[in-house]
Amino acid sequence: MPELPEVETVRRGLEPAMVGARFSKVEQRRPDLRFPLPERFAERLQERRVVGLGRRAKYMLADLDDANVLIIHLGMSGSFRIEKRKGALEPGRFHRPRSEAPLHDHIVFHMSAGARIIYNDPRRFGFMLIIPRAELDQHPLFVGMGVEPLGKELEGALLARLFAGKSAPLKSALLDQRLIAGLGNIYVCEALHRAGLSPRRAAGTLARSNGAPTARADRLAKIIPQVLNEAVEAGGSSLRDHRQTDGTLGYFQHRFRVYDREGEPCPTPGCTGIVRRIVQSGRSTFFCGVCQK
């Protein structure tokens, strides 16, 4: 599934083609994706102007001029293509390949500025909803959602408060969307390695007995946004030569220190460890048992 940096690069790629433009035509080529599409989906978007395109966790939020918001989730295999007169562009980069097969082009947005924005999803695990913006925070998808890892709230004191008393493994706590929204498997592995913290460490050890953050908590709080921002600037993670909307290539996976590198030497200077793979809660965890404590 695309992680936060991939979703953010998709958002940035779509923004110039969508914001300020109207949906002059919407082609809905099937009645459902993961869920049935909203009733009168195409009709409700027709002639609506996109006034903003934001992100919450792994969801893109297109604010419309009628006070509604179009919620977009890419699921496992969803992606967008932007077709203009100069050719097709694909916003975002992914760790797994994306499809361009026309058979899986399920929704086409014809924008008043001239672009065609095509949503392709072979497995149809993505979805789109339209709800009033005023009800967003109380919608089942968002109520109880944790803090944004790229927001100003993320600091050592917050991690200590969130994790205090928790015996769950640190990696599991970081993936809990009720605590921190949008973190995924790849970037949690990478952040923990950079921070020198074992994914098996009890999450509660990041808080002192009085609730204050440990040095480990402060270090991790700084490293998480660094890793995410590096990935966003690199265009996310991909195994194919997909291009961003400006034509440049970005491969954050070439910067992976541990993810998907089982059996390779640990890249930490002076460390003699080997990258290991274990399974935690059904997910692969990559780490170095020597320098991650």
Protein Blocks (a to p, Z undefined) as FASTA:
>chain_A
ZZfklmmmmmmmmmmmmgopacfbccdfbfbdfbccdehklmmmgopacfbdcdehjacc
dddfkopacdddebjmbccddddfkbccdedjdfbdcdfbfklmmbdcddfklpacdddd
fkopaccddddfklmmmgmklgopacdfkbmklcfklmmmmmgopabdfklmmmmmklmg
hiafklmmmmmmmnopafkbcfklmpcfkopacfklmmmmmmmmmmmmmmmmnopaafbf
cdcfkopacdfklmpmkgopghiacfbghiabdcddddeehiacdddfklmZZ
